[in-house]
Structure formats: structure tokens, C-alpha cells
Amino acid sequence: MDGDVYLTGSHHPLSKMAPMSDPSWSIQLQSNRRNLNNSDINIGWYWVRPTEAAHELFSRSYAMWNRTGKWDQGIVDTIRSEMVSEGKLAFPASIVLSLSDYINSGCYPEWFKIYPNVTLIDEMLSEAVLIHFAGTRGKTKHFMAKHLGLWGDLDGYYTGEIPLLQPVNLSGTRDQLLWQLDLAVYLAKSSGRTFVFPMTVNLTEGPTPPLDGSRPAVALVDVDRFDALVPWVEGTYLHNRARYTHAKPRERTISVDTTDPPGNWTDELVRRCRSPADDMVKIDFGKVDGSKLIKLGGVEKIIREMNLRPCGESRHCWWGEKGPRLGC
């Protein structure tokens, strides 16, 4: 298995594969495209037994890799296809696993529907054996694993006491949303709080996916740049945390109003965010006029300092206008 394969814990890893007691198979592999046995395969997860056909698959693949230096998965896929045609790895000698059981994130069509809905996330995790974050890069692998509740309570991640800051009601053009996130990240960093990545934002320009006018915040911002600025937790953090502790955080909401702010506006916001009495501070942007935000005292400097980048300008971008930018 690859290092970006996460077991859901809902099923034994081999439970939805042909058993060892069945002598007909040589290798079982994850799909890289569709639920058909002639699909492209993914070698991030496979289960192989020491048969002559399996030995030949890897010997021929290794020889081609030494000869060409091409992508290892593409080579194994090519050799497997040849051996299927030759009859040596025709079904059931080689088996392509179900995408709904052994999920390849690049071939999962329902991300826009599932991403902001913790009920659907939990249902997916209860049905699947594993999720392989194939095609994602950089910190986005960690981001999605945390968002889907696959991280676990490592070093007290969920049970420790972490002061949190979460922006809510983010709305505007792409630039205005990035400005709001810049300010929220600055407030978290300056007040010593851990940033709660927003679930969704309301983009008021351009094409939007079918989420009632909203889109996943991860589709807007470059996660790698974001990760370099501030400690953070996923938008589903409190939902995931409930599996490990029943403690309820003390919450406080601070409204950001651009109507008539005082001269020391940002300093006052930082001071209010530092309140030790609150476990969670929510920064409400519902009353913000996005076009005015950058004109307020100190905000333009904050935006230049934080400099969050749009997802589409980064090679680490995972989400396109119509879904994840992955290989399927």
C-alpha cells in the first residue's frame, strides 16, 4: 500500500476481496478509472500471491522500467493488459476491485456532494474499506485525510485543549473571499489560535458547482501556502472530535462590520480574539462589504503579508471548476 492510503477501520482490509481460499486469483488491484475488470489499475493498493503469472507480471514490468524509466504504474498497467490479452491474467487471475469499497479519490464523482455533509462523509466511511488520495499533492493529502475524519487522535489532536478561530459567512468575489481569509488567518496567528478551515464559501462570480451557490473552501485557496502560515484544523474538526471526547467548547462570535470601523479596528479584533475564556472564536463576515474591506486601515498590509493564493494558480491545486483535478 502507498503512504497516502487510509484504512477507514469499518472493515477488515481484505474483507471485500476474493479470499485466500480461492485459488483462482493471482493479483487484486485498485481501479484507476471504473468498476470494470478491464479498467486501468492503480498500484497504490494491491494484494498478490506468489503464482507464476504474478511473478511474470512483476518481472516483465521491472524489465520495462529498467529499459524505459517510465512511470511505474503505467508500466504495470501496460504489462497487465498484455497478460490479460494473452490469457495469463484474464479474470479471475487478476481482479480490479470495486471503487466504492476501495476508493480512489480521483475516480470518486460525488466529492462536491459529500465534502460539506458530515452525514454523507460518515456513510461513505462506514461502507468503504479504504480511501487512496491518488493524485493529490503537498499538504492537500493531509487536508483531505483530516477533513474526512481519517487522522485519528495523534498526539492529542482531538482530545487536547486547542484555542480555535473559525471564519463564518464568507461571501464575495474570488479576490474578496481571499481577503477575508487573509484577515481571518492573520487574526488566528496574532491571537495564538488554531485556524478552523471553513467548510464552504459563497462565491458570487463565475461558475459554481451544484452546492446551492456555495463551493468547498479548498477549491478556492492553495492549501500549501495556507499551511505555511498558521496551525489549522479541518472544518469537520468538532464533528470528528466528538468521537474522542464529549467536552463542548465554549464559543463566542465576533461580528466583522465594515460600516464604520474605528481607526484601530484590526488591533481591537486581535484583542477580542485573545480572550482566554473562549475555546472557539467565530469571526462572522456576514456584515462585510467585500469591496470595502481592503480599503480599511491596516487591512491592505495584512493581505500583502498573508498573501493567500488562489487554488488554480498552484500545482498543488486539487479542485477544478467541476471537481477534483485528478487522473480519472
C-alpha positions in Angstrom: 0.0 0.0 0.0 1.1 3.6 -0.7 1.6 6.0 2.2 -1.5 8.0 1.1 -3.8 5.1 1.6 -6.0 5.4 4.7 -8.0 2.5 6.1 -11.4 3.6 7.3 -11.4 1.0 10.1 -15.0 0.0 9.2 -14.0 -3.3 7.6 -11.0 -5.7 7.6 -8.7 -4.5 4.8 -9.1 -7.8 2.9 -12.8 -8.4 3.6 -14.2 -7.2 0.3 -11.6 -9.1 -1.8 -11.5 -12.6 -3.1 -10.3 -14.8 -0.2 -7.0 -16.7 0.0 -9.1 -19.9 0.0 -10.0 -19.2 -3.6 -7.0 -20.5 -5.7 -8.2 -18.8 -9.0 -6.7 -15.4 -8.5 -3.1 -14.2 -8.6 -3.4 -10.4 -8.0 -6.1 -8.0 -6.9 -5.6 -4.3 -7.6 -7.3 -1.0 -7.1 -9.1 0.6 -10.0 -7.9 3.8 -11.6 -11.0 4.5 -13.7 -14.2 2.5 -13.4 -15.8 -0.7 -12.0 -14.8 -3.0 -14.8 -12.2 -5.7 -14.8 -10.6 -4.1 -18.0 -10.2 -0.8 -16.2 -6.8 0.9 -15.8 -5.4 -0.1 -12.5 -3.7 1.7 -9.6 -0.8 0.1 -7.7 -1.4 2.2 -4.5 -3.2 -0.8 -3.1 -2.9 -4.4 -4.3 -2.8 -7.9 -2.9 -0.7 -10.5 -4.7 0.1 -14.2 -4.2 3.3 -15.9 -5.4 2.0 -17.5 -8.6 3.9 -17.9 -11.9 1.6 -15.3 -13.5 2.2 -12.8 -10.7 6.0 -13.4 -10.9 5.9 -12.8 -14.7 3.8 -9.6 -14.2 6.5 -8.0 -12.0 9.5 -9.4 -13.9 8.2 -8.0 -17.2 7.3 -4.7 -15.5 10.7 -4.4 -13.9 12.4 -5.1 -17.2 10.4 -2.4 -19.0 11.0 0.0 -16.2 14.8 -0.5 -16.4 14.6 -0.2 -20.2 12.4 3.0 -20.4 12.4 4.6 -17.0 8.7 5.5 -17.4 6.0 5.8 -14.7 5.9 2.5 -12.7 2.1 2.4 -12.5 1.7 2.9 -16.2 4.2 0.2 -16.9 2.4 -2.3 -14.6 -0.9 -1.4 -16.2 0.5 -2.0 -19.7 2.0 -5.3 -18.8 -1.1 -6.5 -17.0 -3.2 -5.6 -20.1 -0.8 -7.6 -22.3 -1.1 -10.6 -20.0 -4.9 -10.3 -19.8 -4.9 -10.5 -23.7 -2.5 -13.4 -23.5 -4.9 -15.2 -21.1 -2.3 -15.4 -18.3 -4.0 -12.7 -16.2 -7.6 -12.9 -17.6 -10.3 -12.6 -14.9 -10.3 -14.1 -12.3 -6.5 -14.4 -12.3 -6.4 -10.6 -11.9 -9.2 -8.7 -10.3 -10.0 -5.0 -10.3 -11.6 -4.0 -7.0 -14.8 -2.1 -6.6 -14.3 1.7 -6.4 -17.0 2.0 -3.8 -15.1 -0.4 -1.5 -11.5 0.6 -2.3 -12.0 4.3 -3.1 -9.6 6.1 -5.4 -10.2 9.8 -4.7 -9.5 10.7 -8.4 -12.4 8.5 -9.5 -15.0 9.4 -6.9 -17.7 11.5 -8.6 -19.6 12.7 -5.6 -17.0 14.9 -3.8 -18.9 18.1 -4.2 -22.0 16.5 -2.7 -20.1 14.7 0.1 -17.5 17.2 1.1 -19.7 19.6 3.1 -22.0 17.0 4.6 -20.7 15.1 7.6 -23.6 12.6 7.5 -22.6 11.6 3.9 -18.9 11.5 4.9 -19.7 9.1 7.8 -21.9 6.9 5.5 -19.0 6.7 3.0 -16.6 5.8 5.7 -18.9 3.1 7.0 -19.2 1.5 3.6 -15.7 1.8 2.3 -12.6 -0.3 3.2 -10.1 2.5 2.4 -9.5 5.8 0.7 -6.5 6.3 -1.5 -5.7 10.0 -2.1 -4.2 9.4 -5.5 -3.2 12.4 -7.5 -3.3 14.9 -4.6 -0.1 16.7 -3.8 1.5 18.5 -0.9 -0.5 19.3 2.2 -3.8 18.5 0.4 -3.3 14.8 1.2 -3.2 15.7 4.9 -6.0 18.2 4.5 -8.4 15.6 3.0 -7.5 12.9 5.4 -8.3 15.2 8.3 -11.5 16.5 6.7 -12.8 13.0 6.2 -12.0 12.0 9.8 -9.2 9.6 9.0 -6.5 11.3 11.0 -7.0 9.9 14.5 -6.2 11.4 17.9 -2.5 11.6 17.2 -0.6 13.5 20.0 -4.0 14.6 21.4 -5.1 16.1 18.2 -8.7 15.9 19.2 -8.5 15.5 23.0 -6.0 18.3 23.7 -7.1 21.8 24.6 -6.6 23.9 21.4 -7.9 27.5 21.2 -9.7 27.8 17.9 -10.7 30.5 15.5 -13.2 29.9 12.7 -14.4 32.3 10.0 -18.1 32.0 9.0 -20.4 33.5 6.4 -17.6 34.1 3.9 -19.1 35.6 0.7 -17.9 37.7 -2.3 -15.8 37.5 -5.4 -12.7 35.3 -5.5 -10.5 38.2 -4.5 -12.8 39.4 -1.8 -13.0 35.9 -0.3 -9.2 35.6 -0.3 -9.0 39.0 1.5 -11.5 37.7 4.2 -9.4 34.6 4.6 -6.2 36.6 4.8 -7.7 38.7 7.6 -9.0 35.6 9.4 -5.7 33.8 9.2 -4.0 37.0 10.5 -6.4 37.1 13.5 -5.7 33.5 14.3 -2.0 33.9 14.0 -1.9 37.2 16.0 -4.1 35.8 18.8 -2.4 32.5 19.2 -5.3 30.5 18.0 -5.5 27.5 15.6 -7.4 28.2 12.5 -10.5 26.2 11.6 -10.6 25.8 7.8 -14.1 26.9 6.6 -16.2 24.2 5.0 -17.7 26.3 2.2 -17.6 29.8 0.9 -20.2 31.7 -1.2 -18.6 32.7 -4.5 -20.7 35.4 -6.1 -18.9 35.4 -9.5 -18.1 32.8 -12.2 -19.2 29.1 -12.5 -20.2 27.4 -9.3 -20.7 23.6 -8.6 -24.1 22.3 -7.5 -23.9 23.2 -3.9 -26.8 25.7 -3.6 -24.5 28.6 -4.7 -21.6 27.7 -2.4 -18.4 25.8 -3.0 -15.8 24.0 -0.9 -13.3 26.5 0.5 -10.5 24.1 -0.5 -11.5 24.9 -4.1 -10.6 28.5 -3.5 -7.3 28.6 -1.7 -3.9 26.9 -2.1 -3.6 24.6 0.9 0.2 24.5 0.9 0.5 28.3 1.2 -2.2 28.3 3.9 -0.4 25.6 5.8 2.8 27.6 5.9 1.1 30.5 7.7 -0.9 29.2 10.7 -1.7 26.0 12.6 -5.0 24.7 11.4 -7.7 22.0 11.8 -10.3 20.8 9.4 -13.8 22.3 9.1 -15.2 19.0 10.3 -12.9 19.1 13.4 -15.6 19.4 16.1 -17.7 16.6 14.4 -14.6 14.3 14.3 -13.6 15.4 17.8 -16.9 14.1 19.2 -15.6 10.5 18.6 -12.9 11.0 21.2 -14.4 13.4 23.8 -17.8 14.7 24.8 -16.4 18.1 26.0 -18.2 21.0 24.4 -16.1 24.1 23.5 -17.1 27.5 24.9 -17.9 29.6 21.8 -18.0 33.3 21.1 -19.0 35.1 17.9 -17.3 38.3 16.9 -19.0 40.2 14.0 -16.8 41.9 11.5 -18.6 45.1 10.4 -17.1 47.4 7.7 -19.8 50.1 8.1 -18.0 52.4 10.4 -14.9 50.8 12.0 -12.6 52.6 14.4 -9.1 53.6 13.4 -7.5 50.7 15.5 -10.0 48.3 14.1 -7.7 45.3 13.4 -5.9 45.7 16.8 -9.2 45.7 18.6 -10.2 42.5 16.7 -7.0 40.8 17.8 -7.5 41.9 21.4 -11.0 40.4 21.4 -9.8 37.1 19.8 -7.2 36.7 22.6 -9.9 36.2 25.2 -8.8 33.1 27.3 -12.5 32.5 28.3 -13.4 31.2 24.9 -12.3 27.9 23.4 -13.7 28.8 20.0 -14.0 32.3 18.5 -16.1 32.6 15.4 -15.4 35.5 13.1 -18.6 36.4 11.3 -18.1 38.1 8.0 -21.9 38.3 7.3 -22.0 42.1 7.5 -18.8 42.7 5.5 -18.9 44.7 2.3 -16.2 42.8 0.4 -15.3 45.8 -1.8 -14.6 48.0 1.2 -12.6 45.5 3.2 -9.2 46.2 1.5 -9.7 49.9 2.0 -9.8 49.8 5.8 -6.8 50.8 7.8 -4.2 48.1 8.1 -6.1 45.5 6.1 -4.2 46.0 2.8 -0.9 45.4 4.7 -2.3 42.3 6.3 -3.4 41.0 2.8 0.1 41.5 1.4 1.6 39.8 4.4 -0.7 36.7 4.4 -0.8 36.6 0.6 -3.1 33.5 0.3 -3.0 32.3 -3.3 -6.0 31.0 -5.3 -6.1 27.3 -5.8 -5.9 27.5 -9.5 -2.6 29.2 -9.5 -0.8 26.3 -7.7 0.4 23.0 -9.0 -0.9 21.6 -5.7 -4.5 22.7 -6.6 -6.8 19.7 -6.1 -10.1 21.1 -7.1 -11.2 22.5 -10.5 -14.4 24.2 -11.5 -16.2 20.8 -12.0 -14.5 18.7 -9.4 -11.1 17.4 -8.3 -8.2 17.8 -10.8 -7.2 14.2 -10.7 -6.5 11.5 -13.2 -9.8 9.8 -13.9 
